[in-house]
Amino acid sequence: MADKKNESLSKTLLVVVILCLVCAVVVSGAAVGLKPIQQKNAALDMQRNVLDAAGLLQPDTSVVELFNQRVETKLINLNTLEVVEQANDLGPVNYDPIAAANKPEWSTKLDKSEDIAGIGAREDVTKVYFINNEQGELQTLVLYIRGYGLWGTMYGLIALQPDLSTVRSVNFYEHSETPGLGGEIQNPKWVAQWEGKQIYGDNYEEVQFDVMKNPAQENHDIDALSGATLTSNGVEYLVDYWFSDKAYGPLLDKIRKGELNNG
């Protein structure tokens, strides 16, 4: 009787193992098969985010068509300030600066004293979106920004006017902030107050943008989020970092002077 029970148990375990292996193969195959679709959807979402930040997204917009018509994507090495054709064997379409920042060999680790945005490391090559008018003149520049809020990193895009100081709009497309409090960084009413604000002072050397309650300086300050002090501070700190000489400052100065090498 014991032998029959052991034999039955062995058969049951064998069936379980086989089912597990079959399921693992099916899941792995599905993941591989769906990866191109996932990548395509992610690219489409980012194109939509860029157009939204630039103020070009309308309800009836054909995202891919408009993006291809109006947006020129460039990869720029933040260490050399030169345009590069590829980064980590990826071109402008597939390169992800956020993913690069998570790899030590593709990023620069930040010292705690300078990491006011709480991002840990800055990608060596960033992706920049240039939007020109019909005369080929720069109309909008869209940049990646990110920084730590209350619960996690806030990821966004900021669109600048041709002076590369005046904000056209901002789009925080991913975050984990508290709904109704820090999560209001996606509220259209709060986002609307960014338009026309100045990142820099008159000489473009110092970041003067602030997030505060009842802002007094109309050109540089926006109202803090009610009940979300740490999120508001995080927004201010990420702007301070990304527009400093440790990140985009030198690049913006080079573009402003018309010295960017188109590579």
Sequence and secondary structure as in RCSB ss.txt:
>XXXX:A:sequence
MADKKNESLSKTLLVVVILCLVCAVVVSGAAVGLKPIQQKNAALDMQRNVLDAAGLLQPDTSVVELFNQRVETKL
INLNTLEVVEQANDLGPVNYDPIAAANKPEWSTKLDKSEDIAGIGAREDVTKVYFINNEQGELQTLVLYIRGYGL
WGTMYGLIALQPDLSTVRSVNFYEHSETPGLGGEIQNPKWVAQWEGKQIYGDNYEEVQFDVMKNPAQENHDIDAL
SGATLTSNGVEYLVDYWFSDKAYGPLLDKIRKGELNNG
>XXXX:A:secstr
 HHHHHHHHHHHHHHHHHHHHHHHHHHHHHHHHHHHHHHHHHHHHHHHHHHHHTT   TT  HHHHHHHHEEEEE
EETTTTEEES BTTB TTT  HHHHHTSGGGEEE  TTT TT  SEEESEEEEEEEE TTS EEEEEEEEEEE S
SSEEEEEEEE TTSSBEEEEEEEE    TTTGGGGG HHHHHTTTT BSB TTSSSB  EEESS S TTTEEE  
TT HHHHHHHHHHHHHHTSTTTTHHHHHHHHTT  B  
